């Protein structure tokens, strides 16, 4: 209802006039209605999503280096984002992007680029994102060993981002597939995406669903956070500690301060921050 801009691709004057009339109630400031040729409009859509995906993969790649060097990617993010040439949006390190637009549009540009010589940066963006979806499992395996048989993990967040039930290319799918392949049981909860997740994930004897965040925790070896839903940002930490077998959290969205978590008695593993 309040778009930053509306990009219209049109190749005749009547179409331009119709689109101006259609969007007039939503774009009172006419410089937000951007008119261009059809190919440029389509390219703009691909390019905008590819840029945002690039920022995410760039920060995710830096997060791995930050961990090894002892830097804090959250401090780095603030230092970068306050530079007005860079800005703060889409600089959060995490366990990878998903959904329909970013993966699809990056792949589309890579495919088109291959026909005319290749797009190295966007190919790397996709490769980094694929690898980043494995990071949480790698941390879990480093902590528990390569066999996870007999262990149960509480999973908070299934949808690829908060505010939706969209499971397309969601990082949770990769996480669940690999954890269960290693012998673990997963008890998952999402505030909105449970129905869609059950459909998307299919039958898996080692996967079950809880009707609340607290219920997912009971008897679990650790809590794994995949989607940054608002309700996960300020949980009852005493309840988390009492429900888990041990106070252990793997946070794929850097929701909490590591020092504060240690002060609460948790072993806390996150992305791109000192252990």
Buried (B, 14 or more C-beta within 10 A) or exposed (E): EEEEEBBBBBEEEEBBEEBBEEBEEEBEEEEBBBBBEEEEBBBBBBBBBBEBBBBBBBBBBBBBEBBEEEBBBBEBBEEBBEEEEEEEEBBBBBBBBBBEBBBBBBBBBBEEBEEEEEBEBBBBBBEBBEBBBBBBBEBBBEEBEEEBEEBBBBBBBBBBBBEBBBBBBBBBBBBBBBBBEBEBBBBBBBBBBBEBBBEBBEEEEBBEBBEEBBEBBBEBBBBBBBBBBEEBEEBEBEEBBEBBEEBBBBBBBBBBBBEEBEEBEBBBBBBBBEE
